[in-house]
Amino acid sequence: MANLFEHLSDLIVNNIDPADREAEIFARYGRQVSIMILDSSGFSRISEKYGIVYFLTRLVMMRRIVEPILDAYNNIDFKFEADNIYGVFEHPDDAIRVALDAHAAVRENELMLTESEPFRVCAGIGYGNLLYSETMEGYFGEELTLASKLGEDTADGGETLLTTSAYESADRELVKSFTQASLSISGIEVTYYQHQFEN
């Protein structure tokens, strides 16, 4: 079977607008998954002050701490990219547990960003029907875009942010301490849910 981009290319070559086949494309390439983007805090600031090797050394330490947590839950796949970890799960409960356990593990391992500042991570989690490309490019869709926005651009160190879809699909007990918040993306008000890990 052709991958997503090969299929889109074939449609275009045959003068078919892929947008007219959206339902068919989602039926063929859609996957109901939860996406977690785990980001590290202070990358630019610390790299500029102490050098890239200094920061990467701590990043490798963080990856070694978090990878066993990813393996402990029902992850479909994960990858390291720059100072981010992209995890794919069947359900947001697993993604949330990984994020919360990652905060705790980084603290318990006493990983430090500087002599006086602890290393901290932040996470954005989404859940929905995403298109899977079957290539190294992975997944595409609104919930991935929102999770990336929350994890990389919005969350502070120690925070886990959930899209509305991830929050509403999660176990109530698991998200009882999350509080509602909102932000504007391209002029559109987006609701999300946040939890601050207590250091």
Secondary structure, 3 states (H helix, E strand, C coil): CCCHHHHHHHHHHCCCCHHHHHHHHHHHHEEEEEEEEEEECCHHHHHHHHCHHHHHHHHHHHHHHHHHHHHHCCEEEEEEECCEEEEEECCHHHHHHHHHHHHHHHHHCCCECCCCCECCEEEEEEEEEEEECCCCCCEECHHHHHHHHHHHHHCCCCEEEEEHHHHHHCCCCCCCCCEEEEEEECCEEEEEEEEECCC
